[in-house]
Amino acid sequence: MSRFNQDMCCEICTFIERQHPRYKDAKDKENDEVINGNLNYEGIGLPPKYFEWAGLEYEGWYTTDSTFKELVSRHFHELIDDLIKKTEQELAALDRADNDKTVTK
């Protein structure tokens, strides 16, 4: 989960978020809120032009750091594998439904 707001983040986005100059402020504020009993703290909000900054940060890490590049590659392979599995499950369910219709006729 993001430290800036309540968005769910993948491993890559979390890595990029940690590089932001305001990340420590967001993390410290969240920790203070939790210590004071606020377990539903919404965060300090995304900094202005965050997505523009994150895109440039991503590009910089991707083009200069082989470990980050491997992380991205692994992440997208996992997403594709999940999509393929889900598609196969949905197709199998459609086949079963078609077979059920054929049997009942």
C-alpha positions in Angstrom: 0.0 0.0 0.0 1.2 3.5 -0.8 2.5 5.7 2.1 1.0 8.7 0.3 -2.6 7.5 0.1 -4.6 4.3 0.4 -3.8 3.0 -3.1 -2.6 -0.6 -3.5 0.8 -0.7 -5.1 2.7 -3.4 -6.8 6.3 -4.2 -5.9 7.7 -1.9 -8.6 5.5 1.1 -7.7 6.4 0.7 -4.1 10.1 0.7 -5.0 9.7 3.9 -7.1 7.6 5.5 -4.3 10.4 5.0 -1.8 12.7 7.1 -4.0 10.5 10.2 -3.7 11.8 13.1 -1.6 8.6 13.3 0.4 8.4 9.5 1.1 10.1 9.9 4.5 7.5 12.6 5.4 4.7 10.4 4.4 6.1 7.4 6.3 6.8 9.4 9.4 3.3 10.9 9.4 1.7 7.5 8.9 3.7 6.1 11.8 2.6 9.0 14.1 -1.0 8.5 13.1 -0.9 4.8 13.9 0.8 5.3 17.2 -1.9 7.8 18.1 -4.6 5.2 17.3 -5.6 6.2 13.8 -5.6 2.9 12.0 -7.5 4.4 9.0 -5.1 7.2 8.2 -5.6 8.2 4.5 -2.1 9.5 4.0 -0.6 12.9 3.1 -1.8 12.7 -0.5 0.2 12.3 -3.6 2.7 15.1 -4.2 2.0 17.4 -7.2 3.0 15.9 -10.5 3.8 12.6 -8.8 3.0 10.5 -11.8 5.2 12.5 -14.1 8.0 12.2 -11.6 7.4 8.5 -11.1 7.5 7.9 -14.9 10.9 9.6 -15.1 12.2 7.7 -12.1 11.0 4.4 -13.5 12.7 5.1 -16.8 15.9 6.1 -15.1 16.0 2.9 -12.9 15.0 0.7 -15.8 17.7 2.0 -18.1 20.5 2.0 -15.5 19.9 -0.8 -13.0 19.9 -4.5 -14.2 18.3 -5.7 -10.9 15.4 -3.3 -11.3 15.0 -4.4 -14.9 14.8 -8.1 -13.7 12.2 -7.1 -11.1 10.1 -5.5 -13.8 10.5 -8.5 -16.1 9.5 -10.9 -13.4 6.6 -8.8 -12.4 5.2 -8.6 -15.9 5.7 -12.3 -16.5 3.7 -13.0 -13.3 0.9 -10.7 -14.5 0.8 -12.4 -17.9 0.9 -15.9 -16.3 -2.0 -14.9 -14.1 -4.0 -13.5 -17.1 -3.4 -16.8 -19.0 -4.6 -18.9 -16.1 -7.7 -16.8 -15.6 -8.5 -16.9 -19.3 -8.0 -20.7 -19.3 -10.3 -21.0 -16.3 -13.0 -18.9 -17.9 -12.8 -20.8 -21.1 -13.1 -24.1 -19.2 -16.1 -22.7 -17.4 -17.7 -21.8 -20.7 -17.0 -25.2 -22.1 -18.7 -26.8 -19.0 -21.7 -24.5 -19.4 -22.0 -25.5 -23.1 -21.7 -29.2 -22.2 -24.4 -28.8 -19.5 -26.7 -27.2 -22.1 -26.1 -30.0 -24.6 -26.8 -32.7 -21.9 -30.1 -31.1 -20.8 -31.5 -30.9 -24.4 
